[in-house]
Amino acid sequence: MYLKEGGIVFDSINSNPFKYILSLVSIATPIVFVTSLYGKVETFVHKKIQNPFQLFLFANILIYIAFFSLNSREVDRWLLPIIPAILIFSAKGFAELRKLISKKAFIWLLLVTIPTYLYYPLLTLKQFNRNTPKSEAYLWLRDNVPQQANKLAITEEGLDPLNKLQGIRVKRPNVYSTENARFDFPPSPIGYDYIILSSKPMRNFKRKEVREKYPFYTQKWQEFENTVENPKYFVLEKEFTLPKPNLVNLSDVYIYKRAEVTTNSIQ
């Protein structure tokens, strides 16, 4: 595993040293993050530590952020174990703020904080449903596209439901530079009746680190995307997307049809 991920991982590379701090701000929401910082200051600077467990929580947060920041990958879910500690210090920060501001101002702060923090969990619950964009795309293709139509799908999933369709080539781009991902070019879209694009793998070649280190790889994938999005060759027939921001880390799916293709021409 170490050797496999020892180089660039195209789908999660991020060289920003503050990437996990920014991710933590996004996950916890800015207000909760700032109040957690204030809670830490009040606990360790202005007051003596009364409970060693507080020191353990604080060290846990620091070690997590420092350790993962040294990694070249950005995977937001890696931060989830420290979210409870962030919330504990945020509660401490709110308790200390209550002593400094008026009751009315504190109530307004809570009225802003609670809906802001609950927005992401509620949106996540909405995005988690039985029919993902991939499954919806599969069902639509199964029911609306002739089996003999020549189809190409770009996906990040090894067990993509699109594999169940007849007459389809499913390509899962390699993302590990240690396995020569830079030589994994897309096939020519010309000649296919339908092109199915998943949004996640189509972002890999656009990442700054990949563009700078592997310009020829980026060029080939950009040419592929430009051809698919060129109305001279293909038109967008159907799309299956999640509400934004996309919190469940699933791909949106876009189905393109060859510009001159019709059901009769396939049959």
Secondary structure, DSSP 8 states (H G I E B T S, - for coil): -TTTTSS-BTTTB---TTHHHHHHHHHH-HHHHHHHHHHHHIIIIIS----HHHHHHHHHHHHHHHHHHTSSB--GGGGGGGHHHHHHHHHHHHHHHHHHS-HHHHHHHHHHHHHHHHHHHHHHHHH--SS-HHHHHHHHHHHHS-TTS-EEEE-S-TT-GGGGSTTEEEE----BGGGTGGG------TT-SEEEEETTGGGGGGSHHHHHH-HHHHHHHHHHHHHHT-TTTEEEEEEE---SS--S----EEEEEETT--HHHH-
